[in-house]
Amino acid sequence: MKVKQSCILLLLVFVFLGCHGKEEEINHKEEINESKDILSLPPMKDQFAEYFLMGNIFNPGDASAEGIINQRLTRHYNVLTAENNMKPGYLAPATKDGSYRFDTADTMVNAAIASGFKVVGHTLLWHSQNAGWMNTLSLSTALEDMKKYITDVVTHFNGRIYSWDVLNEVFPDGVSASANWKTSMRNENPWFKNIGSDFVYEGFKAARLADSGAILYYNDYNLNDAGKATMVRNMVHDVNEEWKNDSNYDDRKLIEGIGMQSHHNTGITSASVKASLELFKTLRVKISITELDVLAQSWGEYSGKSPVKKEGLEAQAKLYGEYMKLFLEYSDIIERVSFWGVTDDKSWRSGGLPLLFDPDGMSKPSYYAVIDALNEYEKK
């Protein structure tokens, strides 16, 4: 009888200790993932330094003559992209023969460099945010106009830009994987409309000749879509093959990188992103995640202006973790992960709360999902 009582007592002790240990583990995890101010957290640029650059966007208010004054940027990131101020609508002359408007961008770029950042030039050719005269081009002068604009801008920033998004978003949504890339571009792109598909090769070539030190990228959104990803793969392959026969060939690829913007929502699976990474890997070019944000909603909920729910924030965190795990697995080809904003209130999609930090600069579950993905990866 005493033996039986002793066994029961011993079992109760084990149960108690097990439950107590479990409670301590849960409490410890909650303590670790307690929302904290962004400036109190370990720098992400240091945590991910072994794998890729960590980037974000910046604007005129983040820069001064002395350097970058936004401490949230200087603490966590090592590469910056101007959100708007290096687009043609900001840099190009207001009239075709007018003066370039470099002052604001110069201040921003110089401030970033003074603070130790690399700078991404975004973007030279686009269908949107152009100077007015770019939308009324003459067929007879469009090619020379484009080459002059690229040459002037890239030469002006020569030696200060780490990489250029030479061409942005040239393919429309819904393009078929079986289409011909040369005839499947956006009709609203003024350069394609007036020059034809040759503008792609000529634009990248002009950029290379103006600054051979800069890495040249093609940048687009929805590259998890098989049709658009296939168009980009085919275009990059063909342009780089043509470059090999150019008298200016410098033993480098002309298009050296593909920028996957990654403006996602809770309906975009990591499996679809992985499929595109596998597709692009065959090109042997660099990949950057250039404009990452993830809505805490489906696209339908966001476009319908539904409020974000707790379940949405949980789904968002799960996806951020899955994406980061994937990026780490492909870190042999991914050279940069840039977020498109620091706090939700500053996002261009603020209604969907798409970033890692809330409007007060406090960490969200998504931040911890990103860090947890890193910790899990490094345990392997």
Summary of the structure (lengths in Angstrom):
residues: 380
radius of gyration: 24.1
end to end distance: 49.6
largest distance: 104.3
contacts: 1227
relative contact order: 0.11
helix: 47%
strand: 15%
